[in-house]
Amino acid sequence: MSGRTSGRRAASARRRGGWARLAESVESRLWPIPVVVILAAVGVGLALPRIDLLVDGALPLGVDSFVFNGGADTARSVLSSIAGSLITATSLTFSLTVVALQLASSQASPRVLRMFARDRHVHWTLATFLGTFAFAITVLRTIRSEGESAAEFVPRVSVTLAFVLTLVSMVMLVLFLAHLAAQLRVETILKEIHAETDDVIDRESERHSAAVAFAGAIVVPPHRHVVTADQSGFVTSRDRLALVEAATKHGIVIQEARHIGENVVAGTPLAYWWSSVEAAAPDREAVEALEESVRCAHVVGYERTSSEDVDFGIQQILDIALRALSPGVNDPTTAVHALGHLSAITVRTAAMSPMPPGLADGAGALRVVTSPVTSADRIRAALSPMRHHGAASPAVVDRLLQTVDELAYVTGEPGVRDELGRQLAALEEQLQVLGDDPATTRESLRRLETVRDRLRGDGDSAGFGT
């Protein structure tokens, strides 16, 4: 693949990543869609009565029989009732949403609240109610009773549209209640997190494939310059193409110091850099410009997001599983279901295109040393807490062993198999110590030894899952 083609693919992946971050920022807030709909409703409420004034006497008989035919007082009464009822329905919707957020936070994890905040059903239900309210009160101000100086004016088409919008709002309320009942189920929450994480894996895998890899050996010097973070928070995004451009411009090599999703404290290292062999050391002004470019390439926020953070999905599912295993909840079935999702996600991450350890510029020179998260790291992060908290549950132990079996079957990566072996050894020690039920412990240890034998073998499918 030519450098130009790689550059185009990297730029395309960069744009998609930017759109993903923008979509995450907009979708995670309740107000954008309702505000846009309110403004549109006010605009229609101002324009439609003028059209009413022009076409009122020219409506065909078939249309005229369907539109509103009451007087000014009746029209005011209808629109006032619509406006009042929609505000009540909006209050009900908002109250139910708050209750749903509280239940999701207490039963699943506080990290899943953002999923409810970005729920499109909530957005569009609120938008429909508030838009209908805004349209009704805007049309209400145009109704004119008959007086000495002016004839009566009733915007019949506008009142009819307000009535239709009210019916639509009621249907939206029913659909919202049905949707809310489904969203509160932990299985639905797990499915949504899994689907979102799959999308992130697809985007990140594409970005990794589009990266221009450095072909030579990477040598990190013992003495490096440090670029510190100017604010505390989580690294939610990183523009590696911008880092390559900054490093090329200043003739240096940049080394990443933080993973996406990792917490950083202001004043601590965000990245390192050193001068290339062929380039002179930049002066003070150039160093300041370089450090600012590096900081601008990193987005640090007060909370983790899913735009580029594959591990955030794993953490959310892990939180739900650990909450289910807590003594206050004691729901091992949910933990087993969560382990199934964790297994599927870690299998996908093990198969995704890896980020090259070094990125090159158009001339093939090393410009960025990356800090990718390995498959073994993700397996350790996913399985260690589940093993630690779930070893006392036979159902969780069985699903853990199945997860190890699945991961060993789909990957032959030595680092992954070594980590799986360490997880089995640690689980064996826990089972021997916990052993409250000797019969169950013996059966679990027998299964563990069977999985270990297959892990040591060549990955043949014979006997898989037994």
PyMOL commands that set and color helices and strands:
alter all, ss='L'
color gray80, all
select helices_A, chain A and resi 3-27+32-58+61-64+72-107+110-117+120-140+156-183+186-210+240-250+284-297+310-325+332-351+375-390+394-410+414-434+438-456
alter helices_A, ss='H'
color red, helices_A
select strands_A, chain A and resi 225-228+233-238+252-256+263-264+269-275+298-301+358-360+366-369
alter strands_A, ss='S'
color yellow, strands_A
deselect
rebuild
show_as cartoon
